[in-house]
């Protein structure tokens, strides 16, 4: 569930990557402004979490998880793309560095220039799950998805856990996030519409 890099090279001082072509469109173009069926949203987010868990295990932070950076192939299989802001997991925070990420998806510790680790990507996934379920980013009051779109209550707990302002209160890994979402899917009656 990660777009494969096939080659890397330099041509006349320009660095470039040759990457897998993913036929289809981004999750952003498929879902912007629309609430996605909870079962399908969970399936997409679980796949993204598993892919991010793999990237994190390899020591890579994505730093810009959002629907526009998730590609969907013709079978609606998600693939994480655009690692343009990615950095090594152990890289020290530079207080002078320009703040990276996309407004609405960026974790508070990034905005406040605090140390950043894999939990900043987990924050972004939680925001994305809320958006998929409701068709909108979380509001300033963090109104529960279930109140906006009558989604299963179990999803509210997962979104709340993953989007805590304090990274120490979030899931400890993207895999743990995926496990919690899988449990929510199993324990909640759901309908699936494609």
Residue, then its C-alpha position, 0 to 999 in steps of 0.5 A: x500500500x505504498x507507491x513503489x520507487x523503481x529508480x532514483x537518479x540525477x540528470x543535469x543537477x536535477x534529482x528525480x525518482x522513477x515511481x510505479x504508475x497507479x492508474x486511478x485517482x486520489x482519495x481526495x478526488x474520490x471523496x472530497x466533501x462526501x461522507x464515505x460508508x464507514x466500512x469502506x472508510x475503515x478498510x481504506x484507513x486500515x490499509x493506510x495504517x498498515x503501510x505507514x506502520x511499515x514505513x515507520x518500522x523502516x525509520x521513515x516519517x511521511x509528514x504529509x498524510x492527507x487524502x490528496x496523497x493517497x492514490x486509489x487504484x481501479x479496485x479502490x486499493x489505497x497506496x500512499x504516495x508523495x513522500x516529498x516531505x518525508x524525513x528519517x525518524x531520528x532526525x532532530x527538530x530544527x526550530x528554524x525549519x519551515x513548518x511542513x504539512x498541510x493545514x488541518x492535517x498537521x499535528x500540534x507538535x509540528x505547528x508548535x515546533x516540538x519534537x516530532x515522531x511517528x505519532x504526528x502521522x497518526x494524528x493525520x490519519x485520525x483527521x483523515x478518518x474523521x473527514x472520510x466519515x463526515x465529508x469535512x475536517x474536524x471543527x474547532x470543537x472536535x465534534x464527534x463524527x457520530x453527531x455529524x454523520x451518524x457513524x458508529x460510536x466506536x469510531x469516535x473513540x478511535x478518532x479522539x485517541x489518534x488526534x489528542x494534542x499530546x502525542x503521548x496520549x495517541x496510539x503508540x503505532x499506526x499498527x495499533x491504530x489499525x488494530x483498534x479500527x479492525x476491532x471497531x469494525x468487528x464489533x459494530x453492525x455496518x452496511x457497505x455500499x460501493 
